[in-house]
């Protein structure tokens, strides 16, 4: 083998290992980013929803949700849409009242607006009012309806137990 051929082989090996190292770094970075918490700026957290809760706003948001969100978050916000399993991390369960009580309307608005892989950003797809309407809808998923009160069930008393409770088991 002449010197030129040896040099080409050596350069190819170096380029191959550099490319392999770059791929490993990108995979590790992607895995790190996916497991990283969604950082929302403090000023975004403190924003309040200017859109009042109304049936009209919820209906308008429902149309947006069905068109742009339901395929991942599911029809009722449980994170079980038909495309949910194709994403990592999985879409959030918007019905989890405990989780949803820890985030502000401003945080939800920021997340809808800015997105985070695999969720797309909607700030250029929807108006600000539409995104605030979605915040109202997302909040409605986590609200559990007031539990209906069950009628008090009365158990029939055994006559012996009423007359003499201490001796009812010995008879």
C-alpha positions, 0 to 999 in steps of 0.5 A: 500500500502506498502512502497516499492510500494509507492516508486516505484510509486513515482519514476515512476512519477518523471521519467515521469515528467523528460521525459516530461520536456526533450521532451519539452526542445528538442521541444523548442530547435528545434523550436529555431534552425529552426528560427535561422539565418544561421550563416556563418563564415567571412572567408567563406563569403570572399571566391571567386568562383574559377570555371569560369562561363561557359556553361559546368560548368552550365550543370554539375551543372544542373545534380547535381541540378536535382539529389540532390536539385530540389526535395526541391528547385524546377526545377527552384529554386523557393523553390517549389519542390515536397518535399518542403512542407514537410520541415520546414523551407521551402526551399529558393527561389533561384530566389529572386534576392534581397535576392540573392544579399545580399549573397556572393558566399562564403556564398552559397558555405558554405551553400551547403557544411555544410547544415542546417536542413532540408538541408543536407550537401554536403561536403562529397557527392560532390567535391569542384568543384562540389559545386562551380559549384552549386554556379554558377547555384544558381546565374543563377536562380536569374539573370533576363533576360534583359527586352525586349524593347516594341515598343513605342505605339502612340495614334491617336490624335483627330483633335479637341484636336490638333487644340484648346486644350482649347476648345476641351471638350466644343465642 
